Amino acid sequence: MATAMHLTSVKTSGSDSLAPRSSSRQRCVLPQRLHFATSVGSSLSLSRSVKKSCRSGVFKVCCTGANVDVLEKSSAVTQGFGDSENQLNCVMKFGGSSVASAERMREVADLILSFPNERPVIVLSAMGKTTNNLLQAGEKAVSCGVTNVSCIDELSFIKELHLRTVKELGVDESIIATHLEELDQLLKGIAMMKELTLRTRDYLVSFGECMSTRIFAAYLNKIGVKARQYDAFEIGFITTDDFTNADILEATYPAVAKRLHDDWITDPAIPIVTGYLGKGWRTCAVTTLGRGGSDLTATTIGKALGLREIQVWKDVDGVLTCDPNIYTRAEPVPYLTFDEAAELAYFGAQVLHPQSMRPAREGDIPVRVKNSYNPNAPGTLITRTRDMSKAVLTSIVLKRNVTMLDIVSTRMLGQFGFLAKVFSIFEDLGISVDVVATSEVSISLTLDPSKLWSRELIQQATFTLVVLSPILPSNVTGIFF
């Protein structure tokens, strides 16, 4: 099995290369129409925006009733909603192991209440291994037959776990009864069709987060803490339609900010939001943000509301110097920059979602990684900059199941446009390149396993490089693991 090891200790420059939050140029009209009443406040503000942002070129606006077919990326969404002490001020995200049972849910509730000065937005993952069990149940349903769906072990486990948790917490079973019934019907539909598409897979796994957030919100209300449950795909999380690995679109930020803020002002209650989920902007179907995507949900909410801090509660004491399963004496890293955290996440550190740092960095919002099993541990604070004067090595991460492609030819010596041609082929095939190494006569690539392209796709890329490119090499080797 091939492995790749990545060491990171990134020094950040004093200058900020990011674009400023407020820009005089706005993104005008999207090809498809997305109606958000919050996009433009009124026809008067729309006309002012048009005059300010589109003084040159052609600008076309279509209005239908109170909805306007324009999505403005406003700097206001990253600034918060005033200085009132009663505003939401942080995000607390808890992973599956933190809410894996009724006992753990009680501990998380106590943990939240131990910070009386915080007014958090809570983001939750599915309970324990629910996501894995849902996927396994879906795979079994494809071949088991409709009459045997109720006998799938994973489905029985999911039902028993959630019903037991509801009973132990003393909340009404009706809050999840509809979802359990719909889950049963969905698996029967999969069995009848004898296929599990990516779109259906995303809808299937969404049941985990939808049930965990409803149970937790009901428990908080039972103990006298007012809470309100939200499905992310119903409050404005708009994504691409790349099922199982969708990207969040800019339209998400004003929509989420509007919904959460308005509800808080009208009737204050702790928001309990499903992590990991979104809604495709073309299909309007449920999408997922990739494994670990609840971190991205948390940082997106933090940026949308302009909150003070984003807290990611895990089952380890922050970001560690290495994988504790490989080296038991791994220690927490007290401080990281956004760049370091993104590099570590991308190259295999499983504490954070690889894309989760982007919204936090754009909003300049600190991210604190803490341990829900050991809340007194200092954890890791991730910010834009840190003191790098004594930094030698930050962390070591190991990335397994790497696919490597070697391209070797003497014909590339002195050629121009060689790399451009290679990467244009990968772009056409939708293949993400991870690491690149080049010499005068060769190029070696490692390909990102998170995108789940198939062995056949890589072979197609190899064939394309050999056959379709006159200047490309005669020796292309793909190493598949």
URUR-V992759 format. One record per helix or strand of 2 or more residues. SS is the DSSP state (h for helix, s for strand). FROM is the first residue (numbers start at 1). TO is the last residue. If there is no record, write none. Layout:
ss:SS from:FROM to:TO
ss:SS from:FROM to:TO
This chain:
ss:s from:3 to:8
ss:h from:43 to:53
ss:s from:63 to:64
ss:s from:67 to:68
ss:h from:75 to:78
ss:s from:90 to:94
ss:h from:96 to:99
ss:h from:102 to:113
ss:s from:120 to:124
ss:h from:130 to:144
ss:h from:146 to:151
ss:h from:153 to:169
ss:h from:174 to:193
ss:h from:198 to:222
ss:s from:227 to:230
ss:h from:232 to:234
ss:s from:238 to:239
ss:h from:251 to:266
ss:s from:270 to:274
ss:s from:277 to:280
ss:s from:286 to:288
ss:h from:294 to:305
ss:s from:309 to:314
ss:s from:335 to:337
ss:h from:338 to:346
ss:h from:356 to:363
ss:s from:366 to:371
ss:s from:380 to:383
ss:s from:395 to:400
ss:s from:403 to:408
ss:h from:410 to:412
ss:h from:418 to:429
ss:s from:433 to:438
ss:s from:442 to:447
ss:h from:449 to:451
ss:h from:455 to:467
ss:s from:475 to:479
